[in-house]
Amino acid sequence: MTRAADVVVVRMSAMGDVVHSLGAIEALARARPGWRVHVAVQEEIAPLLCGLDHIASVVTHRRRPAVVGMLRSRRLLRRLRCDLALDLQGNWKSALAVRLSGARRRVGIAPPWRREPGSARLLTELVPATQEAAHPRRLALDVVRHVAPDAPDLLPRLVSTEAELAREAAALQALGIDAELPFLVLVLGPPRDNRSWPAGSAALEAAACPWPALVLLGPAEPSGMQVPPGVPLLRHGVGELRRLVALGGLVARAGGRVVGPDQGPTHVLAATGAEVTALYGAQDPDCTASSAVRVLVRRDRPSCVPCRRRVCDHAEGPVCMQFQVATGEPPSPPLA
């Protein structure tokens, strides 16, 4: 394809995978400056794309109710009159959105790299992956390079405004943290998610850091969950995703650091330019880690690793995530 007026890229979810795909989307826009690149994404994730000037527009998909949401997305996508649609997700929902867009060329990754291989029948062109590991960043770039072979390999990036940075700096100041000086952000997660970092291990990291530390929680983390004692708590609520981008911008500007598990908030913070250490227990870093982060895995990983479960069934809980950042070894003293 040598000419296109409008192209839609579909990457509905999840938050971390959307972030991983942003480099490929920007690469497409750079390689084909005459194209208008639109992105279809779930409504709650769409705020991440604010301020990215290479994206012509964002089509927000509403998940509930499912049929009504997809019909709404069909209407919005058809208005774009795209000749080309790229499926960067590889499941039935994304393939259906591509099909309903009305684009004549519908391109996506080929089985067996698709999450739901049967969805490939809704596409017109299938692209083999260039690497065995099914990393969303690499798969997205493979699809983009099928239509723009000269697309560069770019890291994802997220940007915030000065007003957003100032508001988040004020929130940190209320916790006693000066955003102009280096500080540490400890990202926890839902207690039942086996990717989450235990509070006991986070407490040891906070105690070892010479900078002020804070614990970051989002809307997925329940109130009353265990957190490191004595460490200030910053909670972002529903609809406050832009605050997460601003927090990462402040960390990057101050020369601070982030430590967190293989979950969406950690990947968002990494894409802002913040220095990030990503902790891997159950997950395989070859499939989800960003090349911009320091990856740390526990040295004595249990035999059940890697796994794809969301809730750990190990007799002692998610032991794969119980380790110290400095050593990659189990904490000492043991967790309470």
N, C-alpha and C positions, 0 to 999 in steps of 0.2 A: 504494500500500500504506500503510495508516494504522496498522497494528498488526502487530508481529512479536515473538515471544518470543526466538528465536535466529536469528542471521544468521551465515553463514560467508563470509569474504573469502579468496579464493585468490590468492596471489602467491608462487609457489614460489621464484623466483630472478630475476635474479642479485642479488648482494649490494647493489650500488649501486641497482638498480631497486627492490628491496624497501624500501630506505631512502627513495627518492623517493616511494613509495606510502604511507608512514606518516602523512603529514599528512592524506590523504584518509580513511584508516581512523579516525584520531582525530576528524576532522570528522563522520563518520557517527555515532560514539558520542556526540558532543556534541549533534548535531541530533536524535538519537533516544535520549534517556537511558533509555527503557524497554526498549530492545533489548539483548540480550547479544550482543556482537560477538566472534566467534571468528576466528582467522586460521590458515590452512594455509600452511606454508612448509617449505622443505627443512630437513632436520635440522641441517645444519652452520651454517645461518644463524639458526636459532631463538633462540640466546642473545641476539641483538640485542634481542628483544622483552621481555626481563626488565625488570621494574619499571614497565612501561607499564600503569597501573591501569585504563585504558579498554578493555583487551583482556581478555575474560572467560577465554579459554583459547587455547592454541596447539596446533594439530595438526601434528606433525612428520612430514614425508614423507621416506621413505628411497628414494633413487634406485636403489640396487643391492640385489638384482636387480630389474629394472624391473617385471616382472609382479607379483612378490611384494610389492614396495614399494607398488604401486598398490592391490593387494587389501587390504593392511594399512591404507592411508589410507582406503579405502572403509569398512572396518569402524569406524574411529575417527570418520569423518564421519557415518556413519549413526547413531551413538550420540547425536549432538547433536540430531537430529530437527529440522533447520532447515527453515523454510518458504521461505527466501530464500538464494540463493548468488550471490556476485558474483565474476566472473572479471576480475581486474585485470591479467592477464598477456597473454592473447590468443594462446595457442598450443594445440596439441593436448593437451599434458599438463595444463595448467590447466583447459581446457574439459572434459576427461574427469573430472578430480577433481570439478568442479562437478556434472557429470552423475551421477556415482556417489554424490554426497552425498545424493541422494534429494529434494532441494529441488524444489518445484513451480515456483517462479520462479527462472530461471537467467539472469542478466543479465551482459552483457559488451559491450565496444566492438565496433562494427560494422566489417566490411571497408570500405575498404581499410586501415584503421588497425591491424587485427589482424596480428600477425607471421605467423601461419599462417591465412589467410582461411578455408580449408575447415573449420576447427574451429568456426566460427560455427553450424554445423548442430546442435551439441550444446546450444545455448542456446535459451531461449524468448523472450528480449527482447534486441534489439540497439540500441546507443546510438551515434548519430553523434558524432564529435569536434567540439568547438567551435573548435579551432584546427588549422591545416594541419600544423604540426610535431608529430610523434608523440612528444612528451615523456611518459615514464611517469607523472610527477606530474600533468600535465594530464589525461591519459587516465583515470587513476584517479579524479580528481575528477569528470570527466564521468559515469563509471559511478555513483559514489556519489550525485551530484545527480539521477540518474534516479529513485532511490528516496527521496531526501531532498533536495528542491530547495533547502531553506534551509541546507544544509551549508556552513559557512564554508571559506574557502581558507586552510588552515594550512600552515606549514612543518613538515617532519619534525623530530622531536626524539627523542633518545636520552638515557637517564639512567643514572647509575652510583651505587652506594652509597658511603658514606664508607669502608667497609672496602676496597672495590675501589680507591678513590682512594689510600688509604694504601699498599696493596701496590704499586701502580704507581709511586708516589712513591719507595718504597724501591728499586725497580729502577732508577729514574733516578739516585738518589743513588749507587748502585753504579757508575754511569758518570761520576760527577762533576758531575751536573746537579742544581741545587737547584730543585725543582718549585714553590717559593714565588715564584720570580723568573721573568721572561719568558724563554722559550727557543724555539728554532726547530726544527720537525720537518720533515725532508725525506723525502718518500715516494717511493721508487723502485718498480720493478716488474720482472716477468720480462723479461730482456734481449731475448727474441724477440717480445715483444708490442710492436707499433708505437705503442702509447699511452704506453709507459714513458719516463720522463725519463732521459736519459743521465747517467752519473756525472760526466762532465766539467762539464756545466752545473750540476749540483747542487753540485759543489765550489766553483764560482765564487760561487754564492749563499751558501754557508756562509761563505766568506771575506769577503763584503761585509756580513754581518749583524753588528751589535754585540753580539748575544746569544750564549750558548752554543747550539750546534747538534747535532743528532743525526740519524742516518739510520735510518729505520724500514723493516724488512723483515718479510715474513710468510712463511707456509709455502709460498707459490707461488714464492718467489724461491730459486733454487738456491744452495747453499753455494759459495763461491769466486767469485761474480760480482763484477764491478768495482764498487767503491764509492769515494766521495771519500776520499782518504788523510787520515789524522789526525782524522777526524770519528768520534765514538763511534757504535757500531752497536747498535741495539736491535732484537732479533728476537722476534717473537711466533710461537709454534708452533701446530700443529694443536690445535684445541679451546680456544684462548685468545682468542676473539673478544671476550670481556668486557674483556680488557686494552686492546683498541683503544678501546672506549667510555670506559674510565677515563682513558686517555692524553688523549683529546680533552677530557674534563672538566678535567684538570689544565692543559692549554694554555689553555682558556677562563678558568679561575680565575686563572691567573698573568698573563693578558694577553699570551700568546705568539702564535705564528703557525705555520701549516702551509702548506707548498708541495708540491703533488703533482699527478700526472696524472689524467686522467678514468678513474679506476678505483675499485673498491669501497671500499678503505680511506680514500681522500680524501673520499668522500661520507659515510662513517660519521663521520669526524672533524668534518665540517661540521655534521652533525646534532646533535652534542653542544654546539654553541654556540661552538666554536673559530673563530677568524678564519682563513679558508682562501683561498689563491690557487690556483685550479685551472687547470692548463696544458692547452691544447687544440692538438693538431696534426692528426692524421688525422681526429678526430671532429668532429661539428658541435655546438657548444655549445647551439644552439637545441633539440636533441633530447635532451641529457643533462645540461646544467649546472643546478645548483641556483641559485635566485634569492638564496640566502643567501651566496654566495661571490663573490669577485672573479675574473672570468674573464679569462684572458690567452691570446692567440693570437699566433703569430709574424707579424710584419708582412708579410714577404715570403714568404707561404706558397707552396709549390710547386704546380704545376698539377694534381697528382694529389689534392689536398685539396679537399673531404673524401672519405674513403674508409671502407669498412667491413671492410677486411682486418684480420686479427689479426697477420699476419707481413708485414712490409714487403718489397716487391720492388723498391724504388728502388735504383738502382745504388750510391748512397752510403749506403744504410741509411735509417732514419727521420729524415731531415733536418728534417722539420716539427717535431720535438721538441727540436731543438738550438738553444735560444735562452736569453737571460738574462732573468730575471724583471724586473729594473729597467727594461729597455729594450724587450723584445719583439723583440730583434734577435739575429742569430747571435753566438755567443760570440767574444770576442777576449781572449787569443790563441785560435786554433782548437783544437778538441778533439784530444787525443792519439789 
